[in-house]
């Protein structure tokens, strides 16, 4: 057996490759994260166009790992598998699990002697409803389920972000999901609409006042009637004009309103699909998840927990499903 001073042996290079960033993880036995690296070389900021740009970005972030361990397998998830990515990995239809992702993966030469195996996204395309897609979140779900197998029975996972995702899991498979452009809409309204002209920034903001303005927006969404949405958005201006809210709190109100509408819709869809049994988890950047947790609390809905980034574990599970990860020799004997 190795002594206590033997460093862990790397088993996998895992890439979480999105539109604006690239994160690389050197993983050891059982998916242990040995090293993490991050660059801004996402799909929109490659060092050069086309496949050569992906090869260069990959070599920059992981080339020395492969120089030291040339036989390491490499897997990737996220927008790298989109139509604008390194190589398209077409969407897999729901319901699906990590085995489905492995069965529909694609490979692309890395340019430095190994292939990169890319996970596909998921498509929900039911009769009578608009289609929906996720790409990257399915890997995070795989990681969350591996970290806590009890979630596989039934769970709802809310993933806040530019495009928030509500994902329902049953019997270990993703069975349903919904996308909401909440984060992008907030940014557009603040930066490119008349609403932003009244919104001011303050160096120090009273947390209690900020939370109250946020909760006021959530409650407005909660008590809205069909068709009220665009009318309520305009209140982010009129509340400032009439001084019913200080201008530095208007962003908080607008944030609460948009997130509140997302929650009202997402909870209604979950109820309609009869999958509200089981825990409700938040997955994503901790500060944003805390904001969503406050919105859920305002609506009287308990949140079971918050996970920061289960993508490394999900990529490990994807590699296992591909047969790229093998048990140690001492386990085989």
VOVO-389106 format. One record per residue: x, y, z of N, C-alpha, C in turn. Coordinates in steps of 0.001 Angstrom, whole numbers, plus 500000, padded with zeros to 6 digits. Atoms other than C-alpha are relative to their C-alpha. Layout:
ATOM     nu     nv     nw    cau    cav    caw     cu     cv     cw
ATOM      X      Y      Z      X      Y      Z      X      Y      Z
...
//
This chain:
ATOM     nu     nv     nw    cau    cav    caw     cu     cv     cw
ATOM 500843 498800 500000 500000 500000 500000 500881 501254 500000
ATOM 499210 498768 499993 501220 503560 499366 500080 500562 501404
ATOM 499878 499426 498677 502606 505332 502404 499263 501322 500057
ATOM 500808 498810 499771 500989 508415 503887 500560 501223 499284
ATOM 499386 498853 500645 503442 510680 502039 499865 499938 498478
ATOM 500178 500119 501444 502553 509410 498555 498867 500911 499546
ATOM 501077 499100 500446 500613 512146 496726 498940 499223 499231
ATOM 501064 500678 500740 497252 511135 495284 500302 499985 498503
ATOM 499740 500142 501434 497465 509885 491728 498823 500547 499196
ATOM 501094 499499 500841 495439 511815 489129 499377 498886 499169
ATOM 500737 500996 500759 492756 509789 487364 499250 500593 498809
ATOM 500882 499419 501022 490890 512282 485186 500220 501503 499901
ATOM 500104 498557 500225 490936 515751 483644 498564 500288 499598
ATOM 501407 499684 500230 487440 517237 483750 499864 501488 499686
ATOM 500163 498622 500460 486401 520416 481925 498542 500426 500097
ATOM 501318 499357 499962 483411 522598 482721 500130 501245 499122
ATOM 499680 499004 501020 483416 524726 479570 498736 500711 499553
ATOM 501199 499239 500293 480825 527442 479226 500213 501085 498968
ATOM 499950 498913 500969 480131 530526 477165 501061 501028 500357
ATOM 499101 498932 499584 482211 532926 479230 501215 499528 500788
ATOM 498874 500459 499191 484611 530738 481209 500296 498532 499735
ATOM 499540 501390 500078 486565 527492 481246 500608 499639 501343
ATOM 499435 500489 498747 487218 525574 484432 500490 498573 499788
ATOM 499407 501324 500138 489490 522550 484589 500282 499429 501378
ATOM 499809 500683 498720 489697 520005 487394 500873 498766 499768
ATOM 499196 501210 499971 492400 517431 488002 499446 499148 501135
ATOM 500709 500822 499030 490584 514608 489760 500789 498737 500317
ATOM 499351 501213 499549 492001 511775 491805 498998 498915 500321
ATOM 500840 501149 499673 490602 508553 493209 498683 500438 500634
ATOM 501350 499716 499518 486837 508667 493876 499533 501420 499675
ATOM 500435 498675 500410 486603 512060 492182 500532 501134 500836
ATOM 499406 498947 499163 488712 513977 494696 500614 501086 499120
ATOM 499437 498879 500761 489567 517433 493336 501413 500274 500515
ATOM 498597 499783 499633 493373 517666 493367 500457 501406 499647
ATOM 499667 498636 500418 493716 520938 491447 498825 500575 499218
ATOM 501033 499290 500750 491354 523534 490000 500629 501194 499308
ATOM 499536 498842 500751 492075 526085 487304 498807 500637 499287
ATOM 501089 499291 500665 489906 528728 485675 500564 501099 499118
ATOM 499635 498914 500896 490261 531065 482705 498728 500603 499418
ATOM 501136 499341 500659 488002 533445 480816 499847 499557 498554
ATOM 500050 500456 501392 488490 531472 477589 498805 499085 499757
ATOM 501210 500698 500371 484896 530425 477188 499780 500092 498504
ATOM 500264 500036 501432 483247 530021 473802 500087 501377 499349
ATOM 500006 498652 500568 483021 533793 473347 501354 500696 500091
ATOM 498701 499333 499833 486668 534503 474178 501150 499036 499743
ATOM 498923 500918 500353 488764 531809 472525 501188 500764 499435
ATOM 498818 499285 500493 492361 532763 471598 500031 500150 498478
ATOM 500109 499902 501458 491517 532160 467916 498732 499262 499578
ATOM 501262 500635 500411 488484 531046 465883 500158 498505 499739
ATOM 500060 501384 500426 487426 527484 465244 500663 499012 500946
ATOM 499432 501079 499194 488876 524198 466454 501361 500367 500575
ATOM 498674 499615 499503 492342 525734 466782 499902 500808 501284
ATOM 500188 499227 498777 490989 528108 469423 499715 499118 501194
ATOM 500289 500939 498915 489585 525249 471494 501264 499224 500385
ATOM 498775 500747 499723 492849 523291 471148 500985 500847 500799
ATOM 499066 499108 499298 494891 526303 472266 499544 500249 501434
ATOM 500521 499760 498653 492615 527046 475248 500189 498768 500880
ATOM 499826 501231 499235 492756 523403 476309 501463 499787 500359
ATOM 498571 500176 499724 496537 523220 475975 500486 500990 501048
ATOM 499594 498983 499021 496895 526443 477967 499629 499595 501417
ATOM 500484 500259 498643 494857 525193 480907 500388 498617 500519
ATOM 499762 501374 499527 495705 521481 480989 501185 499314 499335
ATOM 498894 500630 500716 498723 520879 478750 501076 499438 500910
ATOM 498951 500498 499103 501186 520521 481634 499530 498776 500781
ATOM 500521 501212 499357 498889 518006 483343 500232 498793 499097
ATOM 499838 501117 500925 498970 515838 480230 501471 499693 499744
ATOM 498567 500256 500140 502732 516295 479928 500493 499114 501131
ATOM 499602 500812 498845 503065 514777 483401 499308 498649 500023
ATOM 500794 501238 499983 500321 512155 482992 499317 499843 498638
ATOM 500521 499997 501376 499856 511574 479227 498849 499031 499751
ATOM 501063 500983 500231 497396 508692 479643 498671 500386 500657
ATOM 501238 499620 499312 494785 510633 481611 498852 500188 499009
ATOM 501172 499709 500835 491297 510538 480077 499509 501424 500262
ATOM 500500 498627 499905 489603 513898 479465 498526 500014 499627
ATOM 501423 499842 500294 485881 514661 479660 499628 501472 500148
ATOM 500428 498606 499968 483993 517912 479179 498487 500078 499966
ATOM 501431 499729 500027 480524 519291 479766 499760 501480 499839
ATOM 500354 498602 500162 478704 522531 479085 499847 500389 498547
ATOM 500235 499470 501338 478430 524755 476038 501061 499582 498986
ATOM 498989 500527 500909 481575 523175 474571 499392 498973 499047
ATOM 500671 500980 500852 479160 520581 473159 498841 500568 499211
ATOM 501099 499370 500741 476747 523096 471625 500351 500109 498524
ATOM 499759 499824 501432 476382 523884 467935 501133 500976 499742
ATOM 498904 499041 500128 478879 526731 468505 501252 499524 500724
ATOM 498896 500499 499192 481207 524532 470539 501085 499316 499195
ATOM 498874 500709 500616 484247 522398 469836 499468 498950 499035
ATOM 500708 500967 500836 482055 519598 468493 498611 499832 500595
ATOM 501362 500067 499488 478288 519384 468749 499677 498609 500524
ATOM 500539 501223 499412 476899 516730 471070 498490 500188 500052
ATOM 501438 499725 500097 473203 516638 470072 499257 499674 501289
ATOM 500790 500165 498788 470587 516888 472796 499404 498595 500095
ATOM 500649 501272 499684 469281 513719 474438 498623 500313 500581
ATOM 501363 499758 499507 465541 513528 475108 499823 499503 501433
ATOM 500402 500433 498658 464178 513358 478640 498960 498890 499870
ATOM 499177 500059 498786 463896 511321 480748 501387 499434 499694
ATOM 498628 500428 500247 467625 510713 481031 500787 499997 501301
ATOM 499083 500027 498863 470393 509874 483486 501428 500066 499458
ATOM 498610 499855 500427 474192 509921 483391 500380 498910 499000
ATOM 499754 501044 500994 474171 506629 481472 499542 500427 498615
ATOM 500489 499470 501280 472110 508309 478749 500999 500991 499418
ATOM 499008 499036 500466 474687 511098 478572 501207 499283 499411
ATOM 498837 500745 500492 477519 508594 478173 499696 499332 498665
ATOM 500360 500713 501219 475649 506675 475479 499931 500919 498782
ATOM 500140 499053 501104 475236 509842 473372 501128 501042 499984
ATOM 498864 499081 499978 478621 511471 473982 500686 500027 498634
ATOM 499183 499907 501212 480958 512611 471211 501442 500249 500421
ATOM 498574 499799 499712 484759 512753 471027 500617 500917 498957
ATOM 499292 499099 500899 487086 515315 469508 501492 499950 500342
ATOM 498554 499971 499712 490903 515246 469137 500385 501300 500697
ATOM 499633 498815 499220 492455 517627 471650 501122 500807 499380
ATOM 498832 499337 500557 495515 518458 469577 501266 499732 500764
ATOM 498811 500328 499197 497844 517208 472311 500023 498510 500345
ATOM 499824 501444 499874 497517 513450 471864 498879 499217 500622
ATOM 501137 500725 499412 494267 512586 473648 498706 500536 499403
ATOM 501325 499541 500398 490602 512793 472761 499283 500588 501210
ATOM 500874 499437 498978 488146 514894 474735 498594 499465 499752
ATOM 501353 500545 500131 484816 513179 475369 499018 501021 500567
ATOM 500903 498903 499665 481966 515701 475449 498601 499465 500282
ATOM 501348 500419 499606 478644 515232 477223 498947 500790 499223
ATOM 501091 499275 500655 475388 516106 475445 499139 500730 501012
ATOM 501021 499373 499168 472683 518387 476792 498715 499199 499930
ATOM 501294 500691 499979 469055 517438 477353 498929 500846 499329
ATOM 501135 499371 500674 465917 518239 475360 498703 499513 500623
ATOM 501363 500320 499582 462380 518372 476718 499081 500516 498899
ATOM 500828 499627 501148 459959 518368 473794 498706 499206 500046
ATOM 501271 500678 499814 456442 517403 474829 498932 500628 499115
ATOM 501089 499531 500857 453331 517686 472688 499202 501080 500726
ATOM 500836 498950 499439 451432 520922 473273 500740 501043 500802
ATOM 499209 499004 499252 454280 522800 474992 501242 500375 499198
ATOM 498774 499578 500672 457294 524784 473808 501168 499127 500462
ATOM 498844 500809 499592 460543 522776 473782 500905 500780 500952
ATOM 499065 499396 499051 463195 523428 476417 501292 499194 499961
ATOM 498705 500673 500028 466905 522596 476705 500833 500402 501202
ATOM 498953 499691 499035 469676 522413 479259 501304 499426 499468
ATOM 498687 500508 500399 473391 522001 478631 501006 500442 501061
ATOM 499078 499743 498898 475803 521749 481533 499358 499695 501339
ATOM 500688 500259 498728 473209 521573 484293 499806 498503 500237
ATOM 500191 501439 499833 472679 517857 483623 501214 499355 500662
ATOM 498791 500503 499354 476297 517249 484680 499984 500350 501482
ATOM 500091 499614 498592 475760 519207 487900 498990 499121 500742
ATOM 500996 500882 499379 472646 517124 488609 500613 498632 500281
ATOM 499344 501294 499786 474677 513935 488150 500911 500057 501213
ATOM 499129 499846 498837 477157 515260 490694 499224 500084 501295
ATOM 500824 499872 498793 474448 516197 493178 499428 498652 500420
ATOM 500579 501317 499688 472865 512737 492939 501068 499046 500523
ATOM 498918 500856 499512 476231 511036 493422 500399 500375 501423
ATOM 499626 499542 498664 476978 513159 496482 498954 499621 501035
ATOM 501086 500350 499085 473586 512373 498030 499011 499103 499269
ATOM 500841 500921 500753 472006 509233 496528 498528 500021 500409
ATOM 501400 499947 499567 468831 509774 498585 499182 500948 499129
ATOM 500712 499053 500858 467966 512628 496207 499423 499330 498757
ATOM 500405 500647 501244 467532 510147 493363 498536 499578 500015
ATOM 501387 500456 499929 464131 509019 494618 499054 501053 499446
ATOM 500810 498889 500504 462492 512408 494023 500555 501291 500573
ATOM 499477 498711 499540 463796 515965 494209 499759 501056 498934
ATOM 500033 498852 500899 463444 519415 492690 501255 500809 500247
ATOM 498756 499255 499881 466674 521270 491992 499879 501292 499199
ATOM 500091 498683 500617 466598 524996 491266 501410 500542 499841
ATOM 498639 499608 500346 469692 526371 489544 499983 501444 499493
ATOM 500061 498590 500392 469728 530200 489575 501170 500400 499103
ATOM 498942 499510 500866 471699 532080 486974 499456 500906 498924
ATOM 500447 499195 501135 471511 534031 483743 498717 499413 499426
ATOM 501195 500750 500380 469054 531394 482584 499772 498950 501084
ATOM 500243 500917 498885 467693 529702 485707 499320 498731 499505
ATOM 500574 501296 500357 466748 526052 485526 499312 499383 501216
ATOM 500707 500792 499004 464174 524089 487516 499983 498568 499486
ATOM 499825 501372 500463 464982 520391 487269 499348 499045 500986
ATOM 500652 501000 499162 462866 517534 488561 500607 498625 499735
ATOM 499369 501317 500063 464424 514163 489327 499072 498975 500624
ATOM 500785 501106 499443 462603 510903 489870 500650 498692 499580
ATOM 499385 501312 500242 464048 507385 490179 501353 500140 499298
ATOM 498649 499835 500505 467520 508707 489381 500116 500634 498631
ATOM 499962 499412 501341 466548 510336 486094 499411 501405 500010
ATOM 500611 498694 500225 465873 513907 485031 498753 499779 499164
ATOM 501267 500275 500672 462215 513773 484084 499334 501242 499425
ATOM 500663 498773 500445 461253 517426 483599 500879 501182 500403
ATOM 499301 498778 499606 462807 520893 483591 499387 501195 499287
ATOM 500471 498731 500560 461956 524534 482908 501117 501024 500090
ATOM 498992 498936 500033 464181 527458 481947 499332 501359 500158
ATOM 500490 498634 499777 463698 531075 483054 501148 500977 499736
ATOM 498968 499020 500337 465631 534055 481636 500076 501107 501047
ATOM 500103 499021 498919 465491 535782 485014 501233 500888 500101
ATOM 498780 499217 499849 469116 536854 485321 500266 500900 498810
ATOM 499773 499195 501196 469410 538040 481736 498995 501144 499909
ATOM 501020 498952 500046 466124 539947 481933 500308 501105 501009
ATOM 499628 498999 499001 467249 541687 485136 501110 500906 499467
ATOM 498882 499222 500537 470488 542766 483479 499544 500934 498878
ATOM 500495 499171 501102 468696 544041 480367 499184 501186 500507
ATOM 500853 498930 499486 466158 546040 482366 500810 501063 500738
ATOM 499186 499048 499238 468772 547625 484611 500912 500814 499087
ATOM 498988 499338 500819 471287 548438 481872 499453 500662 498742
ATOM 500424 499557 501321 469183 549053 478778 498550 500463 499936
ATOM 501361 499470 500008 465748 550288 479856 499934 501271 500845
ATOM 500183 498758 499243 464368 553465 481385 500031 499763 501507
ATOM 500014 500303 498569 464133 551678 484747 501351 500318 500649
ATOM 498681 499830 499418 467874 551873 485266 500390 501441 500267
ATOM 499613 498593 499850 467959 555679 485057 499753 500532 501417
ATOM 500272 499554 498629 466501 556049 488551 500789 499206 501041
ATOM 499333 500888 499047 468534 553255 490117 501398 500506 500307
ATOM 498691 499519 499577 471495 554485 492109 500695 498942 500837
ATOM 499200 500908 499179 474297 552624 493823 500401 500717 501282
ATOM 499500 499441 498747 475310 553131 497430 501150 499133 500477
ATOM 498839 500744 499521 478581 552170 499033 499597 499033 501105
ATOM 500497 500855 498923 476870 550801 502128 498480 499969 499926
ATOM 501442 500173 500110 473383 549419 502015 499494 499246 501222
ATOM 500550 500675 498827 471300 548512 505029 499429 498648 499593
ATOM 500522 501313 500396 470739 544736 504760 498501 499865 500251
ATOM 501421 500124 499681 467339 545018 506442 499145 500723 498973
ATOM 500757 499246 500988 466129 547702 504036 500054 499324 498638
ATOM 499857 500677 501287 467493 545830 501033 499128 498747 499949
ATOM 500830 501196 499949 465804 542603 502114 498514 500348 499952
ATOM 501412 499595 500005 462525 544421 502725 499545 500384 498595
ATOM 500351 499626 501372 462563 545901 499206 499924 498765 499111
ATOM 500008 501255 500757 463422 542494 497752 498726 499209 500289
ATOM 501200 500747 499622 460607 540818 499706 498739 500685 499487
ATOM 501143 499280 500553 458209 543555 498559 499780 499602 498533
ATOM 500115 500450 501385 458981 542561 494977 499484 498576 499901
ATOM 500473 501387 499997 458488 538855 495761 498500 499948 500291
ATOM 501416 499999 499652 455121 539589 497375 499145 500549 498859
ATOM 500738 499479 501145 454039 541656 494358 499779 498900 498964
ATOM 500131 501125 500929 454727 538619 492157 499016 498965 500534
ATOM 500872 501001 499378 452936 536354 494609 498529 500351 499815
ATOM 501403 499578 500039 449732 538402 494479 499584 500532 498626
ATOM 500311 499489 501331 449818 539196 490762 498872 499200 499358
ATOM 501027 500638 500805 447040 538387 488343 500571 499744 498603
ATOM 499503 500247 501353 447483 536995 484819 500114 501300 499198
ATOM 499778 498811 500807 448952 539669 482583 500605 501170 500745
ATOM 499492 498883 499191 450282 541822 485451 501499 500242 499837
ATOM 498541 499983 499928 453955 541136 484802 500609 501306 499488
ATOM 499362 498804 500542 454897 544042 482520 499532 501270 500715
ATOM 500469 498868 499203 452733 546430 484528 500795 500101 501299
ATOM 499260 499999 498742 454509 545401 487729 501453 500418 499807
ATOM 498626 499583 500273 457924 545878 486132 500109 501521 500015
ATOM 499960 498538 500064 457068 549549 485549 500000 500622 501397
ATOM 499988 499489 498634 456597 549921 489300 501419 500225 500507
ATOM 498614 499761 499618 460389 549696 489594 500433 501418 499631
ATOM 499766 498581 500284 460265 553221 488116 499100 500887 500859
ATOM 500941 499114 499323 457133 554675 489688 500188 500016 501514
ATOM 499719 500002 498561 458057 553575 493213 501123 500972 500337
ATOM 498940 499017 499796 461156 555723 492801 499534 501415 499742
ATOM 500499 498668 500321 459372 558653 491170 499186 500590 501141
ATOM 500859 499536 498906 456913 558853 494058 500691 499927 501351
ATOM 499194 500103 498779 459664 558245 496639 499435 499002 501009
ATOM 500464 501070 499106 457843 555270 498053 501111 498988 500260
ATOM 498780 500770 499763 461156 553454 497676 501189 500884 499654
ATOM 498782 499266 500347 464596 555087 497820 500601 499439 498711
ATOM 499498 500428 501297 466332 554932 494461 501034 498882 500109
ATOM 498982 501041 499878 469148 552757 495790 499408 498640 500362
ATOM 500644 501283 499704 466594 550065 496702 499154 499481 498841
ATOM 500846 500412 501130 464834 549882 493330 500509 498708 499349
ATOM 499454 501243 500554 467201 547168 492090 499558 498797 500827
ATOM 500425 501098 499136 466319 545048 495102 498546 499632 499740
ATOM 501415 500249 500297 462618 545454 494387 499860 499258 498670
ATOM 500101 500634 501315 463068 544561 490712 500501 498561 500048
ATOM 499481 501356 499847 465186 541535 491623 498970 499094 500663
ATOM 501019 500795 499321 462529 540311 494046 498802 499731 499108
ATOM 501146 500174 500892 459788 540858 491463 500277 498918 498954
ATOM 499679 500964 501052 461556 538882 488727 500195 498593 500572
ATOM 499807 501314 499381 462692 536060 491012 498671 499475 500533
ATOM 501304 500415 499492 459243 536007 492610 499135 499399 498915
ATOM 500789 500556 501105 457543 535487 489253 500541 498648 499556
ATOM 499422 501299 500331 459996 532700 488477 499553 498930 500993
ATOM 500375 500972 498980 459227 530981 491778 498522 499639 499923
ATOM 501435 500281 500099 455467 531336 491399 499738 499023 498853
ATOM 500184 500890 501142 455655 529712 487972 500621 498629 500247
ATOM 499321 501271 499783 458197 527055 488937 499288 499114 501003
ATOM 500730 500788 498997 456262 525968 492020 498697 499478 499432
ATOM 501245 500454 500611 453040 525788 490017 500255 498833 499049
ATOM 499663 501092 500912 454706 523607 487364 500354 498739 500771
ATOM 499644 501159 499190 456181 521330 490031 498753 499336 500568
ATOM 501238 500535 499448 452769 520950 491628 499189 499306 498920
ATOM 500775 500589 501092 451118 520269 488275 500578 498661 499567
ATOM 499354 501251 500387 453670 517542 487573 500064 498999 501152
ATOM 500094 500884 498838 453064 516052 491031 501371 499487 500438
ATOM 498663 500410 499597 456768 516012 491829 500530 500891 501116
ATOM 499552 499143 498908 456855 518296 494833 500483 499181 501194
ATOM 499487 500805 498905 457527 515362 497157 501516 499913 499879
ATOM 498546 500016 500011 461169 515141 498171 500552 501391 500242
ATOM 499383 498714 499654 463637 517906 498960 500076 500962 498824
ATOM 499767 498953 500983 464119 521202 497148 501380 500577 500267
ATOM 498623 499544 499842 467765 522128 496594 500285 501157 499063
ATOM 499483 498932 500845 469473 525218 495231 501436 499654 499617
ATOM 498663 500310 500492 472578 524711 493079 500514 501208 499234
ATOM 499434 498870 500719 474806 527576 492010 500860 500879 500878
ATOM 499171 499042 499285 476770 530615 493124 499342 500330 501341
ATOM 500615 499919 498670 476225 530890 496903 499228 501289 500272
ATOM 500697 498742 499709 475287 534591 497081 498660 500066 499287
ATOM 501261 500002 500751 472660 534249 494353 499040 498963 500571
ATOM 500860 501027 499402 471357 531035 495917 499387 500493 501305
ATOM 500553 499449 498761 470950 532845 499242 498851 500951 499707
ATOM 501089 499095 500398 468823 535439 497462 498752 499200 499636
ATOM 501128 500867 500336 466634 532682 496046 499421 499357 501260
ATOM 500491 500591 498749 466432 531073 499492 499121 500987 500751
ATOM 500827 498975 499366 465103 534371 500858 498655 500115 499300
ATOM 501256 499942 500742 462493 534460 498099 499118 498800 500334
ATOM 500776 501185 499628 461425 530898 498878 499432 500160 501414
ATOM 500468 499796 498627 461211 531768 502579 498839 500991 500031
ATOM 501083 499021 500069 459028 534778 501720 498700 499339 499555
ATOM 501178 500735 500470 456662 532369 499960 499635 498839 500925
ATOM 500303 501067 499048 456768 529956 502909 500403 498623 499529
ATOM 499552 501284 500548 458602 527221 500992 501395 499694 500546
ATOM 498683 500318 499436 461501 525487 502801 500974 499501 498942
ATOM 498921 500476 500861 464810 524919 501015 500851 499028 500805
ATOM 499274 501036 499268 466620 521728 502002 501483 500317 500123
ATOM 498573 499715 499947 470131 522889 501125 500461 500755 498774
ATOM 499379 499260 501095 472482 524809 498839 501304 499302 499634
ATOM 498769 500596 500504 475191 523206 496695 500692 501011 499100
ATOM 499269 498982 500759 477923 525398 495221 500291 499531 498578
ATOM 499607 500429 501339 479364 523426 492305 500250 498494 499960
ATOM 499811 501446 500097 478767 519683 491887 500491 499532 498639
ATOM 499563 500388 501345 480114 519761 488299 501195 499040 500006
ATOM 498885 500958 500020 483469 518054 489116 499555 498575 500299
ATOM 500483 501351 499680 481679 515111 490736 499139 499467 498859
ATOM 500819 500437 501119 479213 515014 487847 500839 499548 498821
ATOM 499109 500405 501089 482025 514860 485296 500693 498682 500324
ATOM 499444 501286 499565 483589 512050 487338 499003 498874 499744
ATOM 501027 501019 500232 480303 510123 487199 499801 499750 498507
ATOM 500088 500140 501455 480101 510781 483457 501148 499132 499480
ATOM 498844 500802 500410 483617 509363 483026 499837 498542 500426
ATOM 500262 501374 499547 482642 506305 485091 499009 499304 499073
ATOM 501007 500579 500888 479588 505736 482899 500584 499689 498624
ATOM 499318 500250 501274 481869 505930 479854 500972 498823 500083
ATOM 499013 501057 499819 484132 503246 481339 501422 500500 500004
ATOM 498657 499420 499989 487083 505620 481567 500679 499920 501354
ATOM 499472 500093 498642 487509 505191 485323 499976 498548 500431
ATOM 499900 501393 499610 488717 501873 486606 500351 499912 501485
ATOM 499688 500148 498564 488880 500587 490215 501472 499708 500211
ATOM 498589 500281 499694 492326 500409 491879 500275 498495 499983
ATOM 499634 501413 500088 494226 497149 491500 499745 499273 501313
ATOM 500197 500693 498727 494005 496408 495243 498528 499677 500239
ATOM 501416 500322 499903 490201 496525 494952 499672 498791 499149
ATOM 500253 501131 500891 490270 494110 492006 500467 498687 500618
ATOM 499477 501218 499381 492283 491649 494083 499470 499836 501410
//
